[in-house]
Amino acid sequence: MAMCRARFVFAVLVLLAVPLETHGNDDPEFDSVTCGSVLKLRHVASGVRLHSHDIKYGNTGGGSGQQSVTGQTSEIDANSLWRVEGHAGKQCSPGSKVKCGDRIRLIHVNTGAALHSHSGFVSPLTKQQEVSCLGDYLNFDQGDDWVVECVSRGSTWQRSQDIRLKHASTSRYLFHDGRSVYRRPIANQREVCGSTSNNRMSHWQAEQGLFRKPDSAPGGASTRDEL
């Protein structure tokens, strides 16, 4: 498993190093989030980025002991990069647009684990549903599936628009309350959890990353690197 994870991370890093043709930031061909894109997700209300790292939750007090997920204030931390993939048991075609209502997985680039949640475990600070990272590139379950809910009208996930991510198995939304801050060992990082609230504190937006052009788009560079 460690070898598979290393190969996955290496492949992404190689892709990030490939020189790409230059496109203006207003190029409409890159407006849609597509399968295979590597991106950062910004919490709209607070500005923190969805983040993970090889630091585990405690397994006492209701925690699972799995890899922790937080909100990070830094704009340049590589541990805030996620790869968009099809849901558990189903691959998506690289370059295919992610539609509103689609189930996806978000794979943490540096560790190869999937954004995950589950009932029965609580977040450390607010005692809502824990959100963690679990598994590796070859081993996933339905607890890794998230439904893309587009806040604005439209049929596909647009980078300029807010979305909500609803956990498919428990119907909890990826959430940060804007206040809950950790101390050591992850000082100043924010708690991210699963919540029943679908208000603005559950809104996220795709930020900079490495984006794939949709399959249906005309020729030219197939990716754009904003990292």
Contacts in CASP RR format, 6 or more apart in sequence:
PFRMAT RR
TARGET T0000
AUTHOR 0000-0000-0000
METHOD contacts of the structure
MODEL  1
MAMCRARFVFAVLVLLAVPLETHGNDDPEFDSVTCGSVLKLRHVASGVRL
HSHDIKYGNTGGGSGQQSVTGQTSEIDANSLWRVEGHAGKQCSPGSKVKC
GDRIRLIHVNTGAALHSHSGFVSPLTKQQEVSCLGDYLNFDQGDDWVVEC
VSRGSTWQRSQDIRLKHASTSRYLFHDGRSVYRRPIANQREVCGSTSNNR
MSHWQAEQGLFRKPDSAPGGASTRDEL
1 136 0 8 1.000
1 138 0 8 1.000
1 139 0 8 1.000
4 136 0 8 1.000
4 137 0 8 1.000
4 138 0 8 1.000
5 111 0 8 1.000
5 112 0 8 1.000
5 136 0 8 1.000
5 137 0 8 1.000
8 107 0 8 1.000
8 112 0 8 1.000
8 137 0 8 1.000
9 109 0 8 1.000
9 110 0 8 1.000
9 112 0 8 1.000
12 38 0 8 1.000
12 81 0 8 1.000
12 83 0 8 1.000
12 109 0 8 1.000
15 38 0 8 1.000
15 210 0 8 1.000
15 223 0 8 1.000
16 38 0 8 1.000
16 210 0 8 1.000
16 225 0 8 1.000
16 227 0 8 1.000
18 223 0 8 1.000
18 225 0 8 1.000
20 221 0 8 1.000
20 223 0 8 1.000
20 224 0 8 1.000
20 225 0 8 1.000
21 220 0 8 1.000
21 221 0 8 1.000
23 29 0 8 1.000
23 30 0 8 1.000
23 221 0 8 1.000
23 224 0 8 1.000
27 224 0 8 1.000
29 213 0 8 1.000
29 214 0 8 1.000
29 217 0 8 1.000
29 218 0 8 1.000
30 159 0 8 1.000
30 211 0 8 1.000
30 213 0 8 1.000
30 224 0 8 1.000
31 158 0 8 1.000
31 159 0 8 1.000
31 160 0 8 1.000
32 97 0 8 1.000
32 98 0 8 1.000
32 156 0 8 1.000
32 157 0 8 1.000
32 158 0 8 1.000
32 159 0 8 1.000
32 214 0 8 1.000
33 39 0 8 1.000
33 84 0 8 1.000
33 97 0 8 1.000
33 98 0 8 1.000
33 156 0 8 1.000
33 157 0 8 1.000
33 158 0 8 1.000
33 159 0 8 1.000
33 206 0 8 1.000
33 211 0 8 1.000
34 84 0 8 1.000
34 94 0 8 1.000
34 95 0 8 1.000
34 96 0 8 1.000
34 97 0 8 1.000
34 98 0 8 1.000
34 211 0 8 1.000
34 212 0 8 1.000
34 213 0 8 1.000
34 214 0 8 1.000
35 84 0 8 1.000
35 85 0 8 1.000
35 86 0 8 1.000
35 92 0 8 1.000
35 93 0 8 1.000
35 94 0 8 1.000
35 95 0 8 1.000
35 96 0 8 1.000
35 97 0 8 1.000
35 98 0 8 1.000
35 212 0 8 1.000
36 83 0 8 1.000
36 84 0 8 1.000
36 85 0 8 1.000
36 92 0 8 1.000
36 94 0 8 1.000
36 95 0 8 1.000
36 212 0 8 1.000
37 83 0 8 1.000
37 84 0 8 1.000
37 95 0 8 1.000
37 209 0 8 1.000
37 210 0 8 1.000
37 211 0 8 1.000
37 212 0 8 1.000
38 81 0 8 1.000
38 82 0 8 1.000
38 83 0 8 1.000
38 84 0 8 1.000
38 109 0 8 1.000
38 209 0 8 1.000
38 210 0 8 1.000
39 81 0 8 1.000
39 82 0 8 1.000
39 84 0 8 1.000
39 206 0 8 1.000
39 207 0 8 1.000
39 208 0 8 1.000
39 209 0 8 1.000
39 210 0 8 1.000
39 211 0 8 1.000
40 49 0 8 1.000
40 50 0 8 1.000
40 80 0 8 1.000
40 81 0 8 1.000
40 82 0 8 1.000
40 206 0 8 1.000
40 207 0 8 1.000
40 208 0 8 1.000
40 209 0 8 1.000
41 49 0 8 1.000
41 50 0 8 1.000
41 80 0 8 1.000
41 82 0 8 1.000
41 106 0 8 1.000
41 204 0 8 1.000
41 205 0 8 1.000
41 206 0 8 1.000
41 207 0 8 1.000
42 48 0 8 1.000
42 49 0 8 1.000
42 50 0 8 1.000
42 204 0 8 1.000
42 205 0 8 1.000
42 206 0 8 1.000
42 207 0 8 1.000
43 49 0 8 1.000
43 50 0 8 1.000
43 71 0 8 1.000
43 176 0 8 1.000
43 178 0 8 1.000
43 201 0 8 1.000
43 203 0 8 1.000
43 204 0 8 1.000
44 162 0 8 1.000
44 200 0 8 1.000
44 203 0 8 1.000
44 204 0 8 1.000
44 205 0 8 1.000
45 176 0 8 1.000
45 178 0 8 1.000
45 200 0 8 1.000
45 201 0 8 1.000
45 203 0 8 1.000
46 176 0 8 1.000
46 178 0 8 1.000
46 190 0 8 1.000
47 73 0 8 1.000
48 71 0 8 1.000
48 72 0 8 1.000
48 73 0 8 1.000
48 176 0 8 1.000
48 190 0 8 1.000
49 71 0 8 1.000
49 72 0 8 1.000
49 73 0 8 1.000
49 74 0 8 1.000
49 75 0 8 1.000
49 77 0 8 1.000
49 80 0 8 1.000
49 207 0 8 1.000
50 69 0 8 1.000
50 71 0 8 1.000
50 72 0 8 1.000
50 80 0 8 1.000
50 82 0 8 1.000
50 106 0 8 1.000
50 115 0 8 1.000
50 174 0 8 1.000
50 192 0 8 1.000
50 204 0 8 1.000
51 69 0 8 1.000
51 70 0 8 1.000
51 71 0 8 1.000
51 72 0 8 1.000
51 77 0 8 1.000
51 79 0 8 1.000
51 80 0 8 1.000
51 189 0 8 1.000
51 192 0 8 1.000
52 67 0 8 1.000
52 68 0 8 1.000
52 69 0 8 1.000
52 70 0 8 1.000
52 79 0 8 1.000
52 108 0 8 1.000
52 110 0 8 1.000
52 111 0 8 1.000
52 113 0 8 1.000
52 115 0 8 1.000
52 133 0 8 1.000
53 67 0 8 1.000
53 68 0 8 1.000
53 70 0 8 1.000
53 79 0 8 1.000
53 110 0 8 1.000
53 111 0 8 1.000
53 186 0 8 1.000
54 67 0 8 1.000
54 111 0 8 1.000
55 67 0 8 1.000
55 68 0 8 1.000
55 185 0 8 1.000
55 186 0 8 1.000
56 65 0 8 1.000
56 66 0 8 1.000
56 67 0 8 1.000
56 68 0 8 1.000
57 63 0 8 1.000
57 64 0 8 1.000
57 65 0 8 1.000
57 66 0 8 1.000
57 67 0 8 1.000
57 68 0 8 1.000
57 121 0 8 1.000
57 124 0 8 1.000
57 130 0 8 1.000
57 132 0 8 1.000
58 64 0 8 1.000
58 65 0 8 1.000
58 124 0 8 1.000
59 65 0 8 1.000
61 122 0 8 1.000
62 120 0 8 1.000
62 121 0 8 1.000
62 122 0 8 1.000
62 130 0 8 1.000
63 121 0 8 1.000
63 122 0 8 1.000
63 124 0 8 1.000
63 130 0 8 1.000
64 118 0 8 1.000
64 121 0 8 1.000
64 130 0 8 1.000
64 132 0 8 1.000
65 132 0 8 1.000
66 116 0 8 1.000
66 130 0 8 1.000
66 132 0 8 1.000
66 133 0 8 1.000
66 134 0 8 1.000
67 108 0 8 1.000
67 111 0 8 1.000
67 113 0 8 1.000
67 132 0 8 1.000
67 133 0 8 1.000
67 134 0 8 1.000
68 132 0 8 1.000
68 133 0 8 1.000
68 186 0 8 1.000
69 115 0 8 1.000
69 131 0 8 1.000
69 132 0 8 1.000
69 133 0 8 1.000
69 192 0 8 1.000
70 182 0 8 1.000
70 186 0 8 1.000
70 189 0 8 1.000
70 190 0 8 1.000
70 191 0 8 1.000
70 192 0 8 1.000
71 176 0 8 1.000
71 189 0 8 1.000
71 190 0 8 1.000
71 191 0 8 1.000
71 192 0 8 1.000
72 79 0 8 1.000
72 80 0 8 1.000
72 189 0 8 1.000
72 190 0 8 1.000
73 188 0 8 1.000
73 189 0 8 1.000
73 190 0 8 1.000
74 80 0 8 1.000
78 109 0 8 1.000
78 110 0 8 1.000
79 108 0 8 1.000
79 110 0 8 1.000
81 108 0 8 1.000
81 109 0 8 1.000
81 110 0 8 1.000
81 209 0 8 1.000
81 227 0 8 1.000
82 106 0 8 1.000
82 107 0 8 1.000
82 108 0 8 1.000
82 109 0 8 1.000
82 115 0 8 1.000
83 106 0 8 1.000
83 107 0 8 1.000
83 109 0 8 1.000
84 98 0 8 1.000
84 104 0 8 1.000
84 105 0 8 1.000
84 106 0 8 1.000
85 91 0 8 1.000
85 92 0 8 1.000
85 104 0 8 1.000
85 105 0 8 1.000
85 106 0 8 1.000
85 107 0 8 1.000
86 92 0 8 1.000
86 103 0 8 1.000
86 104 0 8 1.000
86 105 0 8 1.000
87 102 0 8 1.000
87 103 0 8 1.000
87 104 0 8 1.000
87 105 0 8 1.000
87 144 0 8 1.000
87 145 0 8 1.000
87 168 0 8 1.000
88 105 0 8 1.000
88 140 0 8 1.000
88 141 0 8 1.000
88 142 0 8 1.000
88 143 0 8 1.000
88 144 0 8 1.000
88 145 0 8 1.000
89 140 0 8 1.000
92 98 0 8 1.000
92 104 0 8 1.000
93 215 0 8 1.000
94 212 0 8 1.000
95 212 0 8 1.000
95 213 0 8 1.000
95 214 0 8 1.000
95 215 0 8 1.000
96 214 0 8 1.000
96 215 0 8 1.000
97 156 0 8 1.000
97 157 0 8 1.000
97 214 0 8 1.000
98 104 0 8 1.000
98 148 0 8 1.000
98 156 0 8 1.000
98 157 0 8 1.000
99 148 0 8 1.000
99 155 0 8 1.000
99 156 0 8 1.000
99 157 0 8 1.000
100 148 0 8 1.000
100 149 0 8 1.000
100 150 0 8 1.000
100 154 0 8 1.000
100 155 0 8 1.000
100 156 0 8 1.000
100 157 0 8 1.000
101 147 0 8 1.000
101 148 0 8 1.000
101 149 0 8 1.000
101 150 0 8 1.000
102 147 0 8 1.000
102 148 0 8 1.000
102 157 0 8 1.000
103 145 0 8 1.000
103 146 0 8 1.000
103 147 0 8 1.000
103 148 0 8 1.000
103 168 0 8 1.000
104 145 0 8 1.000
104 146 0 8 1.000
104 147 0 8 1.000
104 148 0 8 1.000
105 114 0 8 1.000
105 115 0 8 1.000
105 140 0 8 1.000
105 144 0 8 1.000
105 145 0 8 1.000
105 146 0 8 1.000
106 114 0 8 1.000
106 115 0 8 1.000
106 146 0 8 1.000
106 165 0 8 1.000
107 113 0 8 1.000
107 114 0 8 1.000
107 115 0 8 1.000
107 137 0 8 1.000
108 114 0 8 1.000
108 115 0 8 1.000
108 133 0 8 1.000
111 133 0 8 1.000
112 133 0 8 1.000
112 135 0 8 1.000
112 136 0 8 1.000
112 137 0 8 1.000
113 133 0 8 1.000
113 134 0 8 1.000
113 135 0 8 1.000
113 136 0 8 1.000
114 133 0 8 1.000
114 134 0 8 1.000
114 135 0 8 1.000
114 140 0 8 1.000
114 144 0 8 1.000
115 131 0 8 1.000
115 133 0 8 1.000
115 144 0 8 1.000
115 146 0 8 1.000
115 174 0 8 1.000
116 131 0 8 1.000
116 132 0 8 1.000
116 133 0 8 1.000
116 134 0 8 1.000
116 135 0 8 1.000
116 143 0 8 1.000
116 144 0 8 1.000
117 129 0 8 1.000
117 130 0 8 1.000
117 131 0 8 1.000
117 132 0 8 1.000
117 143 0 8 1.000
117 167 0 8 1.000
117 169 0 8 1.000
117 170 0 8 1.000
117 172 0 8 1.000
117 194 0 8 1.000
118 129 0 8 1.000
118 130 0 8 1.000
118 132 0 8 1.000
118 143 0 8 1.000
118 169 0 8 1.000
118 170 0 8 1.000
119 129 0 8 1.000
119 169 0 8 1.000
119 170 0 8 1.000
120 129 0 8 1.000
120 130 0 8 1.000
121 129 0 8 1.000
121 130 0 8 1.000
121 132 0 8 1.000
122 128 0 8 1.000
122 129 0 8 1.000
122 130 0 8 1.000
123 129 0 8 1.000
123 130 0 8 1.000
123 131 0 8 1.000
123 191 0 8 1.000
123 192 0 8 1.000
123 193 0 8 1.000
123 194 0 8 1.000
124 182 0 8 1.000
124 191 0 8 1.000
125 180 0 8 1.000
125 182 0 8 1.000
125 191 0 8 1.000
126 177 0 8 1.000
126 180 0 8 1.000
126 191 0 8 1.000
126 193 0 8 1.000
128 172 0 8 1.000
128 175 0 8 1.000
128 193 0 8 1.000
128 194 0 8 1.000
128 195 0 8 1.000
129 167 0 8 1.000
129 170 0 8 1.000
129 172 0 8 1.000
129 193 0 8 1.000
129 194 0 8 1.000
129 195 0 8 1.000
130 193 0 8 1.000
130 194 0 8 1.000
131 174 0 8 1.000
131 192 0 8 1.000
131 193 0 8 1.000
131 194 0 8 1.000
134 141 0 8 1.000
134 143 0 8 1.000
134 144 0 8 1.000
135 144 0 8 1.000
142 168 0 8 1.000
142 169 0 8 1.000
143 167 0 8 1.000
143 168 0 8 1.000
143 169 0 8 1.000
145 167 0 8 1.000
145 168 0 8 1.000
145 169 0 8 1.000
146 165 0 8 1.000
146 166 0 8 1.000
146 167 0 8 1.000
146 168 0 8 1.000
146 174 0 8 1.000
147 165 0 8 1.000
147 166 0 8 1.000
147 167 0 8 1.000
147 168 0 8 1.000
148 157 0 8 1.000
148 163 0 8 1.000
148 164 0 8 1.000
148 165 0 8 1.000
149 163 0 8 1.000
149 164 0 8 1.000
149 165 0 8 1.000
149 166 0 8 1.000
149 198 0 8 1.000
150 156 0 8 1.000
150 157 0 8 1.000
150 158 0 8 1.000
150 161 0 8 1.000
150 163 0 8 1.000
151 161 0 8 1.000
151 162 0 8 1.000
151 163 0 8 1.000
151 164 0 8 1.000
151 203 0 8 1.000
152 158 0 8 1.000
152 161 0 8 1.000
152 162 0 8 1.000
157 163 0 8 1.000
157 206 0 8 1.000
159 205 0 8 1.000
159 206 0 8 1.000
159 211 0 8 1.000
160 205 0 8 1.000
161 205 0 8 1.000
162 203 0 8 1.000
162 204 0 8 1.000
162 205 0 8 1.000
163 203 0 8 1.000
163 204 0 8 1.000
163 205 0 8 1.000
163 206 0 8 1.000
164 173 0 8 1.000
164 174 0 8 1.000
164 198 0 8 1.000
164 202 0 8 1.000
164 203 0 8 1.000
164 204 0 8 1.000
165 173 0 8 1.000
165 174 0 8 1.000
165 202 0 8 1.000
165 204 0 8 1.000
166 172 0 8 1.000
166 173 0 8 1.000
166 174 0 8 1.000
166 198 0 8 1.000
167 173 0 8 1.000
167 174 0 8 1.000
167 194 0 8 1.000
170 194 0 8 1.000
171 196 0 8 1.000
172 194 0 8 1.000
172 195 0 8 1.000
172 196 0 8 1.000
173 194 0 8 1.000
173 195 0 8 1.000
173 196 0 8 1.000
173 197 0 8 1.000
173 198 0 8 1.000
173 202 0 8 1.000
174 192 0 8 1.000
174 194 0 8 1.000
174 202 0 8 1.000
174 204 0 8 1.000
175 192 0 8 1.000
175 193 0 8 1.000
175 194 0 8 1.000
175 195 0 8 1.000
175 197 0 8 1.000
175 201 0 8 1.000
175 202 0 8 1.000
176 190 0 8 1.000
176 191 0 8 1.000
176 192 0 8 1.000
176 193 0 8 1.000
176 201 0 8 1.000
177 191 0 8 1.000
177 201 0 8 1.000
178 190 0 8 1.000
178 201 0 8 1.000
180 190 0 8 1.000
180 191 0 8 1.000
181 188 0 8 1.000
181 189 0 8 1.000
181 190 0 8 1.000
181 191 0 8 1.000
182 188 0 8 1.000
182 189 0 8 1.000
182 190 0 8 1.000
182 191 0 8 1.000
195 201 0 8 1.000
195 202 0 8 1.000
208 226 0 8 1.000
208 227 0 8 1.000
209 225 0 8 1.000
209 226 0 8 1.000
209 227 0 8 1.000
210 223 0 8 1.000
210 224 0 8 1.000
210 225 0 8 1.000
210 226 0 8 1.000
210 227 0 8 1.000
211 223 0 8 1.000
211 224 0 8 1.000
211 226 0 8 1.000
212 222 0 8 1.000
212 223 0 8 1.000
213 219 0 8 1.000
213 220 0 8 1.000
213 221 0 8 1.000
213 222 0 8 1.000
213 223 0 8 1.000
213 224 0 8 1.000
END
